[in-house]
Amino acid sequence: MLLVDCSNCRRALELPSGAHSIRCAICHAVTRIADPRSLQPPPPPPPQGFYSSTHQHQPYYPPPPQPFAAPSPYNHAPRGPPPAVHGRKRAVICGISYRNSRHELKGCINDAKCMKYLLVNKFNFPESSILMLTEEEADPYRHPIKSNIRMALYWLVQGCQPGDSLVFHYSGHGSQQRNYTGDEIDGYDETLCPLDFKTQGMIVDDEINETIVQPLPPGVKLHAIIDACHSGTVLDLPYLCRMDRTGRYVWEDHRPRSGVWKGTRGGEVISFSGCDDDQTSADTAALSRITSTGAMTYSFIQAIERGQATTYGAMLNAMRSTIRNTDDDLGGGGIVTSLITMLLTGGSGGGSRQEPQLTANEPFDMYAKPFSI
């Protein structure tokens, strides 16, 4: 790798060997190099995991350069030795409580902390490769505002290589907005609500798909765990596993009628979500009996700790069973309603009971494929 300065914002970029141009992930400008061999060797390695990617074998048509805004969270990652070329683990964990607002949630930061503990202690993720975004973080670049979440998602997949395992966990509000392109079966795009959604808007499923799904090359695996309302298809993946209460399932084809490809470049993406697109998710103390958590995050971690996560089918059934067995308690005011309803009424209301969902870029045998992160 060789270091070059971005031609627009002057940020240091790592140029892969043999490449003649590179796109800046911050300002999107393209820097062209006449002869990479003429460059000097780079200084000591940058913070772990922060690699710029370039696709040398595909034509690239860059968008017009955008003005450089605030610095990115890239410069605020824990320092350490660069990761191995293969077998790296990297995660973005986002928990938003919306403190001091009428939309406040009690369990989302608990969810984020529990998910980090699980990844580090159960799946051997290095702490330095986990980017936490919560209101409790002292670094302002790690507060879960829209711009920081966007940059974290770019970082998650940047420079990924065969053998990499990536995780995106989100616990917070989710919502929907009208889709006008005809790409959604139900007519609505699913969204995530950053801390500053009232002023900066929501993050739409199309953007999430374009950022962390479509770039994945062969040999890279991404798991998304999305604990939010209306989150069934929030990654816009082509296939949804429609499972009934007996465990029988079929794969629904959610590929857009427009023919736009929503899958990967060969990588694998599997997303667990808190509920179907027309359902709400619970923020409640009914499951742990100790403190508030997201029902979906709690059931996901519990299935793993109880040894029920042998296959993806067993995992999904176990999660649904945990929530179903606590259904009466969840009905006592723990349900977090659609954010649209909350904004309109200022209160909480009904909505169908949540059932965790699984979507993927390709269908597979749910009871034969082992669960692994």
KENUKE-306073 format. One record per residue: residue in one letter; z, y, x of N, C-alpha, C in turn. Coordinates in pm, whole numbers, plus 50000, padded with zeros to 5 digits. Layout:
BEGIN
aZYXZYXZYX
...
This chain:
BEGIN
m500004988050083500005000050000500005012650087
l499235022850043499175035650112499575046550015
l500245056750067500685067849983499665079249986
v499345084349867498505096249855499165105549754
d498845118449764499365128049668498405129449551
c498965130049430498145132449312497425145749327
s496145146049295495355158149312495755169249216
n496525165749112496915175749013498375179749025
c499295169949013500725173249013501375171049149
r500655165649245501095163549383502175152949395
r502365144749293503345133949303502805122949392
a503665116749472503245106049562502855093649482
l501685088249512501175076349445500885065549549
e501065053049510500785041949600499385036649574
l498535037449673497135033349660496995018849707
p496615009549617496414995749660495344994649767
s495464984749850494524982849959493094981349908
g492194989249965490774988449929490364997249814
a491345002949739491005011349625490515025049672
h489595030849597489045043949632489495054849535
s490275051249432490795061149338492035055449272
i492865064549217494065060249147494385070449041
r494885065748928495245074348816496745076748817
c497165089148805498585092748800499135089548662
a500205081948656500805078348528501525090048463
i501775100748539502495112148485501535122048419
c500555126948496499655137248442498265131848410
h498035118848442496775111948410495565116748491
a495785125048589494665129348673494255117848766
v492975117648803492455107348893492255113449032
t492835107149131492695111449270491735101949340
r490695107349398489685099049465489845100249616
i489695089049685489855088349830488535083949891
a488025091849985486735088550045486825075850129
d487835074750213487975062950300489455059750315
p489975050250236491395047150242491855042950382
r490965037650463491375033050596491785044450686
s491375056850649491705068350733493115073550708
l493775068250605495115073050573496145066850667
q497245073750684498325068950769499175058850693
p499875050050765500775040650697501835048150618
p502355041950510503315048850424504695049650488
p505525058950439506935059450480507695047950417
p509025047050432509795035950376509515034050228
p509715021950175509335018650037510075027049935
p509435029749819510035037649712511045029349634
p511685035349533512625027749450511975015449391
q512805005449366512314992449320511524993249192
g510394986449194509624984449072508694995549034
f508705006849103507875017949060506535017549132
y505615010349077504295008949138503235014549046
s502285021849101501135026249023500105015149025
s499405013748914498425002948904497035008748894
t496075001148939494685004848923493884992148900
h492854992748823492054981148789490694982748856
q490534976248971489374978649053488104972048998
h488274962448910487124954848866486634959048728
q487174969948675486734974648545486414989548555
p485364994048488485055008348491486165016148425
y486475027648479487565035748426487045049648391
y487345053948270486935067148224488195074948190
p488675083248281489965089848261489915100448153
p491055102648085491135113847992491195126848070
p490935138048005491025150748077492435152848129
p492575158848247493905161148303494775169248208
q496055165748203496995172848120497955180648210
p498455191948162499375199848245500645191948275
f501125193348396502345186448437503545192748367
a504355184148305505515189148231506775186348312
a507745179748250509025177148317508885165348412
p509755164548513509745153048602510015140248524
s509515129148573509685116348503510955109448551
p511405099048477512575091448521512275083048643
y511035082748689510685074548805511545077748927
n511825090648948512565094649066514065092549052
h514485087248941515915086048915516315071448897
a515515062248948515855048148941516765044449056
p517595034149039518435029749150517585025649268
r518005029449387517255025949506517595011849551
g516685005849625516894992449675515624987349738
p515654975349794514464969749857513384967249753
p512114967949792511034965349696511094950949649
p510704948249524510774934649470509744925449534
a509954912549516508994902749565507674904349491
v506604899249551505284900849490505194893249359
h505814881349352505754873249230507164870549179
g507254867049052508524863148994509484874448970
r509004886748959509894898148937510354898548792
k511544904148772512084906448638512374921248623
r511964926848510512124941148487512374943348339
a513264952748304513594954848163513834969548134
v513494973348012513854986347955514734983447834
i515944989147835516884987247725517215000947666
c516985002347537517135015347471518065013847350
g519195020947353520125020947240520415035247198
i520175038247071520305052047023521295052646906
s522325060846921523345061646816523165073946726
y522345083746766522105095946688523455102646654
r524285104246755525625109446734525615123146668
n526655125346587526875138246520525715142046429
s525095132046370524055134646270524315125546150
r523675128446040523875120045922523175106545936
h522395104946043521705092346067522445083746169
e523705087146200524425080646310524565065646287
l524385058046395524555043546395525705040146489
k526475029946453527685026646529527465016046636
g526465007246619526394995546706525294995446810
c524465005746814523265004946898523565005347048
i524525013547089524865013747232525585000947270
n526384995347178526964982047203525864971747224
d524824972547142523694963247157523074964347295
a522874976847341522244978947471523094973047583
k524394975347578525274970047682525314954847680
c525354948947561525374934247550524064928147600
m522944934847569521654929547615521554930347767
k522034940947826522024941847972522874930648033
y524054928547979524934917948029524244904348020
l523554901947907522844889247889521754887347994
l520944897748015519824896648109520324894548252
v521404901548289521914900448425522594886948448
n523434882848356524284871148378523684857948330
k522764858648237522164846248186520764843948243
f520014854748263518614853248304518334859148441
n519384862848513519254867048654518364879148676
f518404888648585517714901348607518544909848702
p517964914948810518734924048897519084936748820
e520314941348836520714953748767519804965448803
s519324965548927518464976448972517094976348908
s516754965348839515454964548773515564966848623
i516724971448577516944974148434517114989148414
l516274994948332516325009148302517005010948166
m518205016848168518995018848045518745033047992
l518465033847862518295046747795519275047447679
t520365054947695521325057247588521885071447602
e522575075947498523185089247505524345089647604
e524855078147645525975077647738525565079447883
e524285078547912523825079748050524005094148099
a524545095548220524755108948277523445115548316
d522465107648358521175113048400520375117148277
p519985129848264519225134148146517875127148131
y517345121848241516075114748232516245100748173
r517495096948146517755084048082518335085747942
h518255097647887518595099447748517405094747664
p517645088347550516555082047474515735091747391
i515275102647453514355111647384512935106247398
k512025111747322510685106247313509985105647448
s510035116447525509325116547653509895106347750
n511205104547750511815094747841511495080447800
i511485077647670511125064147625509675061147661
r508805070847641507395068847677507245065547825
m507915073147911507795070748053508415057448093
a509485053448026510105040548054509165029148020
l508435030447911507485020047873506335019147973
y505865030748020504835030548124505355023548249
w506595026748287507185020648405507305005448391
l507645000948271507894986748249506714978048290
v505504982448260504334974048285503554978448408
q503974989148472503204994648583503234985048703
g502044981348750501944972648866502384958448842
c502484953948718502934940248692501924930248747
q502444918648792501644908448857501994894748802
p501124884748824501414871148775502794866548820
g503514860648726504864856048754505934865648708
d505554877948668506534887748625507054884648485
s508334887448463508954886348331509484900048293
l508994905448182509344918948137510064918048002
v511014927047980511754927447854511864941947807
f511594943947678511844956847614512774954547497
h513984960147505514944959247394515174973047338
y515114974147205515334986847137516294984547022
s517314992847013518234992546900518395006946851
g517945009346730517975022946675517245023146543
h516935035046498516215036346371514735032946389
g514185026946286512745024646276512275029646141
s510995032746133510475038046008509005034245994
q508335040445900506905038345875506245051745845
q504945052145868504165063645826502785058945784
r502165066645699500875062645642499825060745750
n499075049745742497975047045833496665050845765
y495845058445837494595063345778493355056945840
t493545047545932492395041445999491995028145937
g492815022845846492505009945784492884998145870
d493635000245979493994989346069495244981846027
e495984987145929497234980645886497034974045750
i497464961445741497294953845617498034960545502
d499244965545529500034971745422499804986745410
g498934992345495498625006545486499585015645560
y500545009845635501515018045707501615013945853
d501735023945940502095021646079503615020746089
e504075011846174505505010846200505855020146318
t507065025246319507445035146419508855032746471
l509115037646592510465038646647510865053246647
c512155055746628512635069546615513475073546736
p512905080946830513685085546945514775095146901
l515655098546992516775107346960516305120746904
d515165125646955514655138646912513485137446816
f513505127146732512355124746644512115136246546
k513165143446509512995154246411512115165446464
t512175167746595511375178546654510135173246727
q510215161246784509115155946865508325144946796
g508805140246684508085129846612508455115946658
m507915106146587508225092146613507205085946708
i507545074346761506625066846847505965056146762
v504645056946749503895048446655503495035346721
d503395024946639503085011546691501785011046770
d500805019346735499545019446810499795023446956
e500645033246977500945037647113501725026947189
i502685020547122503455009947187502534998747231
n501614994847143500664984147176499784988047293
e499285000247291498395004747398499115005747532
t500425008747528501175011047651501684998347715
i502274989147637502914977447697502294964047661
v501324963947571500674951247534499304950047599
q498434959447573497054958247617496874957647769
p497734963947850497504963247996497894950148062
l498584940947992499184929448060498124919648111
p498114916748241497164907248299497664892948287
p496824883048317497244869048310498464866448398
g499344857748349500504853748426501724862348406
v501604873148329502744882048301503244879248160
k504574878348146505174875848014506064887647976
l505894892447853506704903147798507394898447672
h508714900047666509474897847544509964911347493
a509754913947365510304925747300511354921247199
i512504927847199513564925147102513844938447034
i513354939846911513374952746843514314952046723
d515464958346733516474958146628516414971346553
a515544971846453515334984146378514754980846241
c514854990246150514234988446019512704988346033
h512054981245942510584981245933509924977146065
s510534967746136510104964746273509254952146287
g508884945946175508204933046182506984932946273
t506144943146262504914943446341504854956146427
v505994960546479506054973346549505354973146684
l504994961346736504174960646858502694959146825
d502374958546695500974957446652500294944946709
l501034934146725500444921946781499554915146679
p498574907346723497574901746631498084891046536
y499204884246570499624872846489501114873746456
l501444870846329502814870646281503154856746231
c504294851346275504754838246230505464839746096
r504844834945990505444835845857506204822945831
m507524823445839508374811445830509224812045704
d509324800645632510184800345514511574795345552
r512444794045454513844790745482514034776245527
t513034767845507513134754045555512644752545698
g512094763345755511584762745891510104760145901
r509444757845787507984756245792507344769845813
y506214769945882505624782945916504104782045920
v503484793545907502054795245932501894808246009
w500824809346085500534821646157499614830346072
e500064842446044499234852045973498394859946072
d497134861746038496214869246123496344884146089
h496854892046181497024906346159496044914646243
r494964908246287493974915746364493324926246274
p493164938446323492604949146239491184945946193
r490884950246074489534948146020488484955946098
s488934966246169488004974146248487484966446369
g488164955646405487754947846521488394952446651
v489224962946644489914967746764490854956946814
w490784953846944491614943246999493014948347029
k494014941646973495404945646990496184935947079
g495464926747142496114917147230496174922047373
t496314912747466496494916147607495214913547685
r495284915747816494184912247906494374898147962
g495194890247899495454876647945496924873447957
g497784883747953499224881547958499754876547826
e501064873647822501694868147702502744877847651
v502694880547520503674889247457504254882347334
i505564881747327506274876247211507324886347170
s507324890147044508254900346996509144894646886
f510464895846905511434893246801511794906646738
s511774907446606512124920046540513194917346434
g513924927946401515074926446314514764922646171
c513584926346124513254923845983511754925245963
d511314922345842509904923945807509604938945791
d508314942045782507914956045774508464963145652
d508724955845543509224962245421510724960445404
q511424956245512512854954045503513634963745591
t514954963845574515834971945655516724962845738
s517264968245847518124960745937519554965945930
a520504957045961521914960345945522544964846075
d523394975146063524264979946170525674977746115
t526384967646165527564962946094528574956346187
a529824955746142530874948346213531104934746150
a530284931146052530504918845977530284906346061
l529464907146164529184895146243530204893146354
s530414903346436531334901746549532784901946503
r533084908346389534444910046336535304918946426
i534704924346532535464932346627534934946646631
t533614947846647532994960946659531604960546597
s531034972146577529704972846515528624968546613
t527644961146560526474957046635525284957046542
g524084956246600522914953546519522914938746484
a522674935446358522724921446316521724912946394
m520554918546420519514910946488519884908546634
t520344919046705520724917446845521854907346859
y522844908146769523964898846773523484884546754
s522624882446655522154868846627521274863546740
f520514872246805519664868346917520534863447033
i521554871247070522424867447181523234855047146
q523704854247024524514842746983523714829746989
a522444830246947521614818246952521484813147095
i521364822247190521244818247330522574812647380
e523674819447350524974814947399525394801647339
r524934798547218525294786047152524334774647185
g523364777347271522424766847308521404763647201
q521184773047108520234770646998518834775747030
a518674781547150517374787447185516554777747268
t516394765647218515614755747292514124758647282
t513654761447161512264765347139512254778447059
y511084784647049510994797146974511264794646825
g510854783046775511134779746636512624778046611
a513294770946702514734769046688515464782346700
m514994790846789515604804046810515514812346682
l514324813246625514134821446505514954816046389
n514994802746373515794796846266517274799746283
a517764798846407519174801346433519534815846402
m518684825046441518944839246414518994841846264
r518054836446192518014838546047519234832245979
s519634820646028520784813845970522064821945990
t522234827746108523414835946136523484847646040
i522374854446021522354866145932522514861845786
r521874850845749521944846145611523384842145575
n524074835845668525444831445641526424843145633
t526004854745679526854866645673526304876445570
d525384871845490524634880645400525544888245305
d526584881745251527454888445155528164900245220
d528604898245345529294909245414528344920545447
l527104917145481526134927545511525814935945390
g525984930145272525674937545151526704948045117
g527804948345190528884957645158528744971145224
g527534975845242527354989245295526884989445439
g526644977645496526244977245636524774979445657
i523984978645551522534979645569522134993845605
v521304995045708520745007945744519405009245672
t519285018645584518085019645503516945026145579
s515805025845515514635032545570514975046945604
l514545051345720514825065045762514145074945668
i512995071045615512325079745518513225082245399
t513845071345347514755072645233515945081445269
m516475079545389517635087345431517295102145439
l516125105145492515725119045506515535125645369
l515065117745273514795123245141516045124345056
t516945114445070518105113944981519405117645051
g519425116345182520655119145255521685108245239
g521295096745187522245085945166521655072745204
s522345061945168521855048545194521605041645061
g520645032645063520295026144939519985011644958
g519145006444871518894992144867517964987344974
g516984979244934516084973145030516354958245037
s515324950145061515494935745065516254931745189
r516964920345182517774915545293516894912445413
q517434914545531516614913145650516424898645690
e515244895845741514914882945800514204885745931
p514794882146045514134884246173512734878046174
q511824884746241510424880546247510014878146393
l508924870846409508344868646541506854871046534
t506344879246625504914881446637504494878446781
a503204876046801502724872246933501274876246949
n500834876647074499424879947099498524868047073
e499084855847078498344843547047499264834146971
p498744826646872499584816746802499904804946891
f501034798346865501434786546942502314777746856
d502624765746903503494756446831504934761046849
m505534766046741506864771846749507944761846791
y507734749046759508764739046787508444730846914
a507394734446982507054727647108507184737047227
k507024749847205507054759547315508504762947350
p508954759947472510344763147510510554778247517
f511724782447474512094796547486512524799247630
s511944809447690512334813147826512014827747849
i512894834347925512674848347965512614848748118
